[in-house]
């Protein structure tokens, strides 16, 4: 069914890097979500009113918020497609994240409202009038939500959308909450016991937890979270294939919305390279990375000495000392100045952000270890944090 809808409504479906195609995927997911959730909420609301079941009414209102979420997501995608302008040179892609944030706030508000209603139902319990038709319709609702989960997840993966991914997991949580309502209905029908208020309470708590998790994900993106390690690894492997490139470091990835990443890094080249040729290679690499990964890339060229045996030996010694200290540490931009009685070993030390509290201690211990190898060695260390 999912593949059929995509085939019917999205031309050029494979070209997911194209913003217009992404917009069509988003529109399809939003309209599908609106239609399914409006139908489900209408059925459940009617069932809840007829049977007097607060848990079914709660589940119906949850579907109403899902329909509203799809509308907000659709508007957000539409706004994110706006072209760049003077005030927004990187486009409006983050509008997708902002609208997802508002959707998550809406989920929390509904959760709090249901929590209050559930407590009132627990204080004043009533036995709902459940029929076989009610049970059948609840089973159908669960199956519909499971299909929506599969549908959303496929589209989210296809176009790499955080907003639709959140909607997918909201759908699976809805399936679980409706399952709880179904259990409540079966208990009421066959055991004559009302657990309606308690089930409604569980549904509301489940909604609140889902909303809080989704908000955290979006806030992390907006604040600037660590990029996907596989994405970084792919760029590293791609760059290492170019002639004269000895290695890369200081990678930064800025996310301005899906399909709008800005990447920068330092590329090490032999110090005796032809500077014009090295520049041409790096220019070509920047263009090739854009073609393959769809990101604008800026590369800084770092010349390093690779044909001096003494410098290579010193670099290896320092690397071993640093790794022995902490295997998460690394070095780059290694240089050596030999003044005869004093040899300065100059390098940048990359450490995880959580190690900053002991920065002076780390530097002092490394300097002492290097100095102990030979009193002539003096380490000049500049500390950096990794952004990946």
KEKE-3310 file (N, C-alpha, C; in steps of 0.2 Angstrom, whole numbers, plus 5000, padded with zeros to 4 digits):
npx = (5004:5010:5020:5012:5005:5016:5020:5009:5008:5020:5031:5047:5052:5064:5073:5077:5085:5082:5073:5060:5054:5056:5047:5035:5034:5033:5021:5012:5013:5008:4994:4989:4990:4982:4969:4968:4968:4958:4947:4948:4948:4935:4927:4931:4927:4913:4910:4915:4906:4894:4896:4900:4913:4928:4941:4941:4936:4947:4957:4952:4953:4967:4970:4964:4974:4984:4980:4980:4994:4999:4994:5001:5014:5014:5012:5024:5034:5031:5034:5048:5052:5054:5063:5081:5084:5089:5090:5091:5102:5105:5094:5077:5076:5076:5064:5056:5060:5056:5042:5040:5043:5033:5022:5025:5024:5010:5006:5010:5001:4989:4991:4992:4979:4971:4976:4971:4957:4957:4960:4948:4939:4943:4941:4927:4920:4913:4904:4907:4897:4900:4901:4901:4904:4911:4923:4928:4930:4940:4950:4952:4956:4969:4976:4976:4984:4996:4999:5001:5012:5022:5021:5024:5037:5044:5044:5050:5063:5067:5067:5075:5069:5067:5055:5045:5049:5047:5033:5030:5034:5026:5014:5016:5016:5003:4996:4999:4993:4979:4978:4978:4966:4958:4959:4954:4941:4937:4938:4928:4917:4917:4920:4914:4920:4926:4939:4942:4946:4958:4965:4964:4972:4984:4986:4987:4999:5008:5007:5012:5025:5030:5029:5038:5050:5051:5052:5064:5073:5071:5075:5088:5093:5091:5099:5111:5117:5128:5134:5129:5138:5141:5139:5149:5160:5159:5162:5175:5181:5179:5186:5199:5203:5208:5222:5237:5231:5234:5227:5212:5205:5198:5184:5168:5151:5137:5120:5107:5094:5085:5094:5102:5116:5131:5148:5164:5182:5200:5212:5226:5241:5256:5271:5280:5272:5266:5259:5249:5244:5239:5229:5220:5216:5210:5199:5192:5189:5180:5169:5165:5161:5150:5142:5140:5136:5128:5131:5137:5154:5169:5186:5201:5218:5231:5248:5260:5275:5281:5292:5303:5312:5316:5306:5295:5297:5297:5283:5276:5280:5274:5261:5259:5261:5250:5239:5241:5238:5224:5213:5204:5209:5217:5230:5235:5242:5256:5272:5290:5303:5320:5331:5344:5349:5337:5321:5307:5291:5277:5260:5242:5230:5217:5202:5189:5174:5169:5181:5186:5186:5197:5208:5220:5227:5228:5236:5248:5252:5255:5265:5275:5277:5282:5293:5300:5305:5315:5325:5327:5316:5302:5285:5273:5257:5241:5225:5210:5192:5183:5171:5163)
npy = (4994:5006:5008:5009:5021:5030:5028:5032:5046:5053:5059:5055:5049:5044:5054:5060:5070:5082:5096:5099:5087:5081:5089:5084:5071:5074:5080:5070:5061:5069:5072:5059:5055:5065:5061:5047:5049:5058:5050:5039:5046:5051:5039:5034:5043:5044:5030:5031:5041:5034:5023:5028:5028:5034:5031:5028:5040:5048:5042:5045:5059:5059:5055:5066:5076:5070:5072:5085:5087:5082:5092:5103:5099:5098:5111:5116:5110:5115:5129:5127:5125:5137:5148:5154:5170:5187:5189:5176:5167:5153:5147:5140:5129:5124:5127:5116:5108:5117:5117:5104:5105:5112:5104:5093:5100:5102:5089:5086:5095:5090:5077:5081:5086:5075:5068:5074:5072:5058:5056:5061:5052:5041:5044:5045:5032:5024:5010:5006:5004:4991:4985:4971:4976:4988:4983:4976:4987:4994:4985:4986:5000:4999:4991:5000:5011:5004:5002:5015:5018:5010:5016:5030:5028:5023:5034:5044:5038:5038:5051:5057:5063:5072:5076:5068:5056:5057:5058:5045:5037:5042:5036:5022:5023:5027:5015:5006:5013:5012:4998:4996:5003:4994:4982:4987:4988:4975:4969:4976:4972:4958:4955:4963:4974:4990:4997:5008:5022:5020:5015:5025:5034:5028:5029:5043:5046:5039:5046:5059:5055:5051:5063:5071:5065:5067:5081:5083:5077:5086:5098:5095:5094:5108:5115:5110:5096:5082:5076:5062:5048:5038:5046:5055:5047:5042:5053:5055:5043:5045:5057:5053:5046:5054:5060:5065:5068:5067:5065:5069:5082:5090:5091:5099:5099:5107:5109:5115:5111:5097:5090:5102:5104:5110:5108:5107:5105:5101:5097:5087:5089:5084:5094:5097:5098:5103:5118:5124:5113:5105:5113:5113:5100:5099:5109:5101:5090:5097:5100:5087:5081:5088:5084:5071:5070:5080:5092:5108:5111:5117:5117:5117:5119:5110:5109:5096:5089:5074:5067:5067:5058:5059:5068:5061:5050:5056:5061:5049:5044:5053:5051:5038:5040:5049:5041:5031:5037:5041:5032:5039:5051:5061:5068:5081:5092:5091:5098:5101:5110:5111:5116:5112:5111:5111:5104:5108:5100:5102:5103:5099:5094:5084:5082:5073:5083:5081:5080:5092:5098:5093:5099:5107:5097:5086:5092:5095:5082:5075:5083:5081:5067:5066:5074:5066:5056:5062:5074:5085:5087:5096:5099:5108:5112:5113:5113:5105:5103:5089:5090:5081)
npz = (5000:5004:4995:4983:4985:4985:4972:4964:4968:4968:4957:4949:4960:4966:4967:4980:4985:4980:4984:4980:4977:4990:4997:4991:4996:5009:5009:5005:5015:5026:5021:5020:5034:5040:5034:5039:5053:5056:5052:5061:5073:5073:5072:5085:5094:5093:5097:5110:5116:5114:5122:5134:5138:5145:5142:5128:5123:5126:5118:5106:5106:5106:5093:5086:5089:5082:5069:5069:5071:5059:5050:5055:5052:5038:5035:5040:5032:5020:5022:5024:5012:5006:4996:4997:5004:5007:5021:5025:5021:5021:5018:5023:5030:5043:5048:5047:5058:5068:5067:5070:5084:5089:5086:5095:5107:5107:5108:5122:5128:5126:5132:5146:5148:5146:5157:5168:5166:5167:5180:5186:5182:5188:5201:5201:5195:5181:5173:5157:5142:5133:5116:5104:5092:5095:5100:5089:5080:5088:5086:5072:5072:5079:5070:5059:5064:5065:5052:5048:5055:5049:5036:5038:5043:5033:5024:5031:5032:5019:5015:5025:5037:5052:5057:5052:5056:5070:5070:5065:5076:5085:5080:5083:5097:5098:5094:5104:5115:5111:5111:5125:5128:5121:5129:5141:5137:5134:5147:5154:5147:5148:5161:5169:5176:5179:5173:5166:5169:5174:5164:5155:5161:5160:5146:5145:5152:5144:5132:5137:5140:5127:5120:5128:5125:5111:5110:5116:5106:5095:5101:5103:5090:5086:5094:5090:5088:5089:5074:5064:5066:5056:5044:5045:5045:5032:5024:5028:5023:5009:5007:5009:4998:4989:4979:4986:4998:5015:5027:5037:5048:5062:5058:5055:5056:5051:5053:5043:5041:5034:5020:5019:5023:5030:5028:5035:5035:5039:5028:5027:5018:5009:5014:5004:4993:4976:4977:4970:4963:4973:4978:4967:4968:4980:4978:4968:4976:4985:4977:4972:4984:4987:4976:4979:4993:4995:5002:5006:5006:5014:5013:5023:5019:5026:5027:5030:5036:5028:5024:5032:5042:5056:5061:5058:5067:5080:5079:5080:5092:5101:5097:5102:5116:5119:5115:5125:5136:5134:5124:5117:5114:5102:5090:5079:5066:5069:5073:5073:5081:5081:5092:5096:5111:5115:5110:5103:5103:5094:5094:5090:5102:5102:5112:5120:5124:5138:5145:5148:5161:5168:5161:5163:5171:5162:5151:5158:5163:5151:5145:5155:5153:5140:5141:5150:5142:5135:5141:5133:5126:5124:5126:5117:5118:5111:5115:5108:5106:5099:5086:5081)
capx = (5000:5014:5024:5007:5004:5022:5021:5004:5007:5026:5035:5054:5052:5071:5077:5075:5089:5078:5068:5053:5052:5055:5040:5029:5034:5030:5013:5009:5013:5003:4987:4987:4990:4976:4963:4967:4967:4951:4942:4949:4945:4927:4924:4932:4923:4906:4910:4916:4900:4889:4898:4902:4920:4933:4947:4940:4936:4954:4961:4949:4956:4974:4970:4963:4980:4989:4978:4983:5001:5000:4993:5007:5020:5013:5014:5032:5038:5029:5038:5055:5054:5055:5070:5085:5084:5094:5091:5092:5106:5105:5087:5072:5075:5075:5057:5054:5062:5053:5035:5040:5043:5026:5018:5027:5021:5003:5005:5010:4995:4983:4992:4990:4971:4969:4978:4966:4951:4957:4959:4941:4936:4945:4937:4920:4920:4906:4905:4905:4893:4904:4898:4906:4906:4916:4929:4930:4932:4946:4955:4954:4960:4976:4979:4977:4989:5002:5001:5003:5019:5026:5021:5028:5044:5047:5045:5055:5070:5068:5069:5078:5065:5066:5048:5040:5051:5044:5026:5030:5035:5019:5009:5017:5013:4995:4994:5000:4988:4973:4978:4976:4959:4954:4960:4949:4934:4936:4937:4922:4912:4916:4921:4910:4924:4928:4946:4942:4949:4965:4968:4965:4978:4990:4987:4989:5006:5011:5007:5017:5032:5031:5030:5044:5056:5051:5054:5071:5076:5070:5079:5095:5094:5091:5105:5117:5119:5133:5132:5128:5145:5141:5139:5156:5165:5158:5166:5182:5183:5178:5191:5205:5204:5211:5229:5241:5228:5237:5222:5208:5204:5193:5178:5162:5145:5131:5113:5102:5088:5086:5097:5105:5122:5137:5154:5171:5188:5206:5215:5233:5245:5264:5273:5283:5268:5265:5253:5243:5241:5236:5223:5216:5213:5205:5194:5188:5186:5174:5164:5163:5158:5144:5138:5139:5133:5123:5133:5142:5160:5175:5192:5207:5224:5237:5255:5264:5281:5280:5298:5308:5312:5316:5299:5290:5298:5294:5276:5274:5281:5269:5254:5259:5260:5243:5234:5242:5234:5217:5213:5199:5213:5221:5234:5236:5246:5262:5278:5295:5308:5326:5336:5350:5348:5329:5317:5300:5286:5271:5254:5235:5228:5209:5200:5181:5172:5169:5187:5188:5187:5204:5212:5227:5231:5230:5242:5254:5254:5257:5271:5280:5278:5286:5299:5304:5308:5322:5325:5327:5309:5297:5279:5269:5251:5235:5219:5204:5187:5180:5164:5160)
capy = (5000:5012:5009:5011:5028:5034:5027:5036:5053:5056:5058:5056:5047:5042:5060:5063:5076:5088:5099:5099:5080:5080:5092:5080:5065:5076:5082:5064:5058:5073:5071:5052:5055:5068:5057:5042:5051:5061:5045:5036:5050:5051:5033:5033:5048:5041:5025:5033:5044:5029:5018:5031:5026:5039:5029:5028:5047:5050:5039:5049:5065:5058:5055:5073:5079:5067:5075:5092:5087:5081:5098:5108:5096:5100:5119:5117:5108:5121:5135:5125:5125:5144:5149:5158:5177:5191:5188:5169:5164:5146:5144:5140:5122:5123:5128:5109:5107:5122:5115:5098:5107:5114:5098:5090:5104:5100:5082:5087:5098:5084:5073:5084:5087:5068:5066:5077:5069:5052:5056:5062:5046:5036:5046:5044:5027:5021:5004:5008:4999:4989:4980:4967:4981:4992:4979:4975:4994:4996:4981:4990:5006:4997:4989:5006:5014:5000:5003:5022:5018:5008:5021:5036:5026:5022:5040:5047:5035:5040:5059:5059:5069:5071:5078:5063:5051:5058:5056:5038:5034:5044:5031:5016:5024:5027:5008:5004:5016:5009:4992:4997:5004:4988:4978:4990:4987:4968:4968:4979:4968:4951:4954:4968:4978:4996:5000:5013:5028:5019:5014:5032:5037:5025:5032:5050:5046:5037:5052:5063:5052:5052:5071:5074:5062:5070:5087:5082:5076:5092:5103:5093:5096:5115:5117:5108:5090:5078:5073:5055:5045:5035:5052:5058:5041:5042:5059:5054:5038:5048:5062:5049:5043:5059:5060:5069:5069:5062:5063:5075:5083:5096:5091:5102:5098:5112:5107:5120:5108:5091:5092:5108:5103:5114:5104:5110:5101:5102:5092:5087:5088:5085:5101:5099:5097:5109:5121:5125:5106:5103:5117:5110:5093:5101:5112:5096:5087:5100:5099:5080:5080:5091:5080:5064:5070:5086:5097:5113:5110:5121:5113:5121:5115:5109:5106:5093:5085:5067:5064:5068:5052:5061:5071:5055:5046:5060:5061:5042:5043:5057:5048:5033:5043:5051:5035:5027:5042:5040:5030:5044:5057:5061:5074:5083:5098:5090:5101:5101:5114:5109:5121:5109:5109:5111:5102:5109:5096:5107:5099:5101:5088:5083:5078:5074:5089:5080:5080:5099:5099:5092:5101:5108:5091:5082:5095:5094:5075:5073:5087:5077:5060:5068:5077:5061:5052:5065:5081:5090:5087:5101:5099:5114:5108:5117:5108:5107:5098:5086:5092:5075)
capz = (5000:5005:4988:4978:4986:4982:4965:4961:4969:4968:4951:4951:4968:4968:4967:4986:4987:4977:4989:4978:4978:4997:4999:4989:5000:5015:5008:5004:5022:5030:5019:5023:5041:5041:5032:5043:5060:5056:5052:5067:5079:5072:5075:5092:5098:5092:5101:5117:5118:5115:5127:5140:5140:5145:5138:5121:5121:5127:5112:5100:5106:5104:5086:5084:5089:5077:5063:5069:5070:5052:5047:5056:5049:5031:5034:5041:5026:5014:5024:5023:5004:5003:4993:5001:5003:5010:5028:5027:5015:5021:5017:5028:5031:5050:5049:5048:5065:5073:5067:5074:5091:5091:5086:5102:5113:5106:5111:5129:5131:5126:5138:5152:5148:5147:5163:5172:5165:5169:5187:5188:5180:5193:5207:5199:5190:5178:5169:5150:5139:5127:5112:5100:5087:5098:5101:5082:5078:5091:5083:5066:5074:5080:5063:5055:5066:5064:5045:5048:5058:5043:5031:5040:5044:5026:5021:5035:5030:5012:5014:5031:5040:5059:5059:5050:5060:5076:5069:5065:5083:5089:5078:5086:5103:5098:5093:5111:5119:5109:5113:5132:5128:5119:5135:5146:5134:5135:5154:5155:5144:5150:5168:5172:5180:5176:5174:5161:5171:5175:5157:5152:5165:5157:5140:5145:5154:5138:5128:5139:5139:5120:5119:5131:5121:5104:5111:5117:5100:5091:5104:5102:5083:5085:5098:5086:5090:5086:5068:5063:5065:5049:5039:5046:5042:5024:5022:5029:5018:5003:5006:5009:4992:4984:4979:4991:5005:5020:5032:5038:5055:5063:5054:5058:5052:5053:5050:5042:5039:5029:5014:5019:5028:5029:5031:5034:5038:5037:5024:5027:5012:5010:5014:4998:4987:4972:4981:4965:4961:4979:4978:4962:4970:4986:4974:4965:4981:4988:4972:4972:4990:4986:4971:4982:4999:4995:5007:5004:5010:5014:5016:5024:5018:5031:5025:5035:5033:5028:5022:5037:5047:5063:5063:5059:5073:5085:5079:5082:5099:5104:5096:5107:5123:5119:5115:5131:5141:5133:5117:5114:5112:5095:5088:5072:5065:5072:5070:5078:5080:5085:5094:5099:5118:5117:5105:5104:5099:5094:5091:5093:5105:5102:5117:5121:5128:5145:5149:5149:5168:5170:5156:5165:5173:5156:5148:5162:5163:5144:5145:5159:5150:5134:5144:5153:5137:5134:5144:5128:5123:5127:5122:5116:5117:5110:5116:5104:5106:5093:5085:5079)
cpx = (5004:5017:5019:5006:5010:5022:5015:5005:5014:5030:5042:5055:5059:5075:5076:5080:5086:5073:5061:5050:5051:5048:5034:5029:5031:5023:5009:5008:5008:4996:4985:4986:4983:4969:4962:4965:4961:4946:4942:4946:4938:4924:4925:4927:4915:4905:4911:4910:4895:4890:4899:4909:4925:4939:4947:4940:4943:4958:4958:4953:4964:4974:4968:4970:4985:4987:4981:4991:5003:4999:4999:5013:5020:5015:5021:5036:5037:5034:5046:5057:5055:5063:5074:5083:5089:5095:5092:5096:5107:5098:5083:5071:5074:5068:5053:5055:5057:5045:5035:5040:5036:5021:5019:5024:5013:5002:5005:5004:4989:4985:4990:4982:4968:4970:4973:4959:4951:4957:4952:4937:4937:4941:4930:4919:4913:4908:4903:4901:4896:4901:4903:4909:4911:4923:4932:4933:4939:4952:4957:4958:4968:4979:4981:4983:4996:5004:5004:5010:5024:5027:5025:5036:5048:5049:5050:5062:5072:5070:5073:5075:5064:5058:5044:5043:5048:5036:5025:5030:5029:5014:5010:5014:5006:4993:4994:4994:4981:4972:4976:4969:4955:4954:4954:4942:4932:4934:4930:4916:4911:4917:4917:4913:4926:4935:4948:4947:4957:4969:4969:4971:4984:4992:4989:4996:5010:5012:5012:5024:5034:5033:5036:5050:5056:5054:5062:5075:5076:5075:5086:5097:5095:5097:5111:5120:5125:5131:5132:5135:5146:5142:5147:5161:5165:5162:5173:5185:5183:5184:5198:5207:5208:5219:5232:5237:5230:5232:5218:5207:5200:5187:5172:5156:5139:5125:5108:5095:5090:5089:5101:5111:5128:5143:5160:5176:5194:5209:5223:5236:5252:5266:5277:5279:5268:5258:5247:5240:5236:5229:5218:5212:5208:5199:5189:5185:5179:5168:5161:5159:5151:5139:5136:5135:5128:5125:5138:5148:5166:5181:5198:5213:5229:5243:5258:5270:5280:5286:5304:5308:5312:5309:5294:5291:5295:5286:5273:5275:5276:5262:5254:5257:5253:5238:5235:5238:5227:5216:5208:5203:5216:5225:5234:5240:5253:5268:5284:5301:5314:5331:5342:5349:5341:5326:5310:5295:5279:5266:5248:5233:5220:5207:5192:5180:5171:5175:5190:5190:5194:5209:5219:5231:5233:5236:5248:5257:5257:5264:5277:5282:5283:5293:5304:5307:5315:5321:5325:5320:5305:5291:5275:5262:5245:5229:5213:5199:5185:5173:5160:5160)
cpy = (5006:5013:5011:5018:5032:5034:5032:5043:5056:5054:5059:5054:5045:5048:5064:5069:5082:5090:5099:5092:5078:5083:5088:5074:5068:5078:5075:5061:5062:5072:5064:5052:5059:5064:5051:5044:5054:5055:5041:5040:5051:5045:5032:5037:5046:5035:5027:5037:5039:5025:5021:5029:5032:5037:5029:5035:5050:5048:5043:5056:5065:5058:5062:5077:5077:5071:5082:5092:5086:5088:5103:5106:5098:5107:5120:5115:5113:5127:5133:5125:5132:5144:5154:5165:5181:5190:5180:5165:5156:5143:5144:5133:5120:5124:5121:5107:5111:5119:5108:5099:5109:5108:5094:5094:5103:5094:5082:5090:5094:5079:5075:5085:5080:5065:5068:5074:5062:5051:5057:5056:5040:5037:5044:5039:5025:5015:5006:5002:4997:4984:4976:4972:4985:4989:4978:4982:4996:4992:4984:4996:5004:4995:4995:5010:5011:5001:5010:5022:5016:5013:5027:5034:5026:5029:5044:5045:5038:5047:5061:5065:5067:5072:5071:5056:5051:5056:5048:5034:5036:5039:5025:5017:5024:5020:5005:5006:5013:5002:4991:4998:4998:4983:4980:4988:4980:4966:4970:4975:4961:4950:4959:4973:4984:4998:5005:5019:5026:5018:5021:5036:5035:5028:5039:5050:5044:5042:5057:5061:5053:5059:5073:5071:5065:5077:5087:5081:5082:5097:5102:5095:5104:5118:5115:5102:5087:5075:5065:5052:5042:5040:5054:5053:5041:5047:5058:5049:5041:5053:5058:5046:5047:5059:5066:5070:5064:5060:5070:5076:5089:5097:5094:5101:5103:5110:5113:5117:5102:5093:5099:5108:5107:5110:5108:5105:5103:5096:5092:5085:5088:5092:5102:5098:5104:5112:5122:5118:5104:5107:5115:5104:5095:5104:5106:5092:5090:5099:5092:5078:5083:5087:5074:5065:5076:5091:5102:5112:5115:5117:5117:5116:5115:5106:5103:5089:5078:5063:5065:5062:5054:5064:5065:5051:5050:5060:5054:5041:5047:5054:5042:5035:5045:5046:5031:5031:5041:5038:5035:5050:5056:5068:5075:5090:5097:5094:5100:5106:5112:5114:5118:5106:5108:5109:5103:5104:5100:5103:5101:5094:5089:5079:5078:5080:5087:5080:5087:5101:5098:5094:5103:5102:5087:5085:5094:5087:5073:5077:5083:5071:5061:5070:5071:5056:5055:5072:5087:5092:5092:5101:5105:5112:5113:5112:5110:5101:5095:5089:5087:5069)
cpz = (5000:4998:4983:4979:4983:4975:4961:4962:4968:4961:4953:4958:4970:4969:4974:4989:4985:4982:4987:4979:4986:5000:4997:4993:5007:5015:5008:5012:5027:5028:5021:5030:5043:5040:5037:5050:5061:5056:5059:5073:5079:5075:5082:5096:5098:5097:5108:5120:5119:5121:5134:5142:5139:5141:5131:5119:5121:5120:5106:5100:5104:5096:5083:5084:5084:5070:5063:5068:5062:5048:5048:5053:5041:5030:5035:5035:5020:5016:5023:5016:5002:5001:4998:4999:5007:5017:5030:5021:5015:5020:5023:5031:5038:5052:5050:5055:5070:5073:5071:5081:5093:5091:5093:5108:5113:5109:5119:5132:5131:5131:5144:5153:5149:5154:5169:5172:5167:5177:5190:5187:5185:5200:5207:5194:5188:5174:5162:5147:5132:5123:5108:5095:5089:5098:5094:5079:5081:5088:5076:5067:5075:5074:5059:5057:5065:5057:5044:5050:5052:5038:5032:5041:5038:5023:5024:5033:5023:5011:5020:5034:5047:5061:5058:5054:5067:5075:5068:5072:5087:5087:5082:5094:5104:5098:5100:5115:5117:5111:5121:5132:5126:5125:5140:5143:5135:5142:5156:5153:5147:5157:5172:5177:5176:5178:5169:5163:5172:5168:5154:5155:5162:5150:5140:5147:5148:5133:5130:5139:5132:5118:5121:5127:5114:5105:5112:5111:5096:5094:5103:5095:5083:5089:5094:5089:5086:5080:5068:5062:5058:5043:5039:5043:5035:5021:5022:5024:5011:5002:5006:5003:4987:4985:4983:4997:5010:5026:5033:5045:5055:5059:5058:5053:5055:5049:5049:5039:5034:5022:5013:5025:5025:5032:5030:5038:5036:5034:5024:5020:5013:5010:5008:4992:4983:4975:4976:4963:4967:4980:4973:4965:4976:4983:4971:4970:4984:4983:4972:4979:4990:4981:4975:4988:5000:5000:5004:5009:5009:5017:5017:5023:5023:5028:5031:5032:5034:5026:5026:5042:5054:5065:5063:5065:5079:5085:5082:5089:5103:5103:5101:5114:5124:5120:5122:5137:5140:5126:5113:5111:5105:5094:5081:5072:5069:5069:5075:5076:5085:5086:5097:5106:5119:5110:5106:5100:5100:5091:5094:5096:5105:5107:5117:5126:5136:5149:5150:5157:5171:5165:5158:5167:5167:5152:5152:5162:5156:5143:5149:5156:5144:5136:5147:5148:5135:5137:5139:5125:5127:5123:5122:5114:5116:5110:5112:5106:5099:5092:5082:5083)
residu = (UNK:UNK:UNK:UNK:UNK:UNK:UNK:UNK:UNK:UNK:UNK:UNK:UNK:UNK:UNK:UNK:UNK:UNK:UNK:UNK:UNK:UNK:UNK:UNK:UNK:UNK:UNK:UNK:UNK:UNK:UNK:UNK:UNK:UNK:UNK:UNK:UNK:UNK:UNK:UNK:UNK:UNK:UNK:UNK:UNK:UNK:UNK:UNK:UNK:UNK:UNK:UNK:UNK:UNK:UNK:UNK:UNK:UNK:UNK:UNK:UNK:UNK:UNK:UNK:UNK:UNK:UNK:UNK:UNK:UNK:UNK:UNK:UNK:UNK:UNK:UNK:UNK:UNK:UNK:UNK:UNK:UNK:UNK:UNK:UNK:UNK:UNK:UNK:UNK:UNK:UNK:UNK:UNK:UNK:UNK:UNK:UNK:UNK:UNK:UNK:UNK:UNK:UNK:UNK:UNK:UNK:UNK:UNK:UNK:UNK:UNK:UNK:UNK:UNK:UNK:UNK:UNK:UNK:UNK:UNK:UNK:UNK:UNK:UNK:UNK:UNK:UNK:UNK:UNK:UNK:UNK:UNK:UNK:UNK:UNK:UNK:UNK:UNK:UNK:UNK:UNK:UNK:UNK:UNK:UNK:UNK:UNK:UNK:UNK:UNK:UNK:UNK:UNK:UNK:UNK:UNK:UNK:UNK:UNK:UNK:UNK:UNK:UNK:UNK:UNK:UNK:UNK:UNK:UNK:UNK:UNK:UNK:UNK:UNK:UNK:UNK:UNK:UNK:UNK:UNK:UNK:UNK:UNK:UNK:UNK:UNK:UNK:UNK:UNK:UNK:UNK:UNK:UNK:UNK:UNK:UNK:UNK:UNK:UNK:UNK:UNK:UNK:UNK:UNK:UNK:UNK:UNK:UNK:UNK:UNK:UNK:UNK:UNK:UNK:UNK:UNK:UNK:UNK:UNK:UNK:UNK:UNK:UNK:UNK:UNK:UNK:UNK:UNK:UNK:UNK:UNK:UNK:UNK:UNK:UNK:UNK:UNK:UNK:UNK:UNK:UNK:UNK:UNK:UNK:UNK:UNK:UNK:UNK:UNK:UNK:UNK:UNK:UNK:UNK:UNK:UNK:UNK:UNK:UNK:UNK:UNK:UNK:UNK:UNK:UNK:UNK:UNK:UNK:UNK:UNK:UNK:UNK:UNK:UNK:UNK:UNK:UNK:UNK:UNK:UNK:UNK:UNK:UNK:UNK:UNK:UNK:UNK:UNK:UNK:UNK:UNK:UNK:UNK:UNK:UNK:UNK:UNK:UNK:UNK:UNK:UNK:UNK:UNK:UNK:UNK:UNK:UNK:UNK:UNK:UNK:UNK:UNK:UNK:UNK:UNK:UNK:UNK:UNK:UNK:UNK:UNK:UNK:UNK:UNK:UNK:UNK:UNK:UNK:UNK:UNK:UNK:UNK:UNK:UNK:UNK:UNK:UNK:UNK:UNK:UNK:UNK:UNK:UNK:UNK:UNK:UNK:UNK:UNK:UNK:UNK:UNK:UNK:UNK:UNK:UNK:UNK:UNK:UNK:UNK:UNK:UNK:UNK:UNK:UNK:UNK:UNK:UNK:UNK:UNK:UNK:UNK:UNK:UNK:UNK:UNK:UNK:UNK:UNK:UNK:UNK:UNK:UNK:UNK:UNK:UNK:UNK:UNK:UNK)
# end
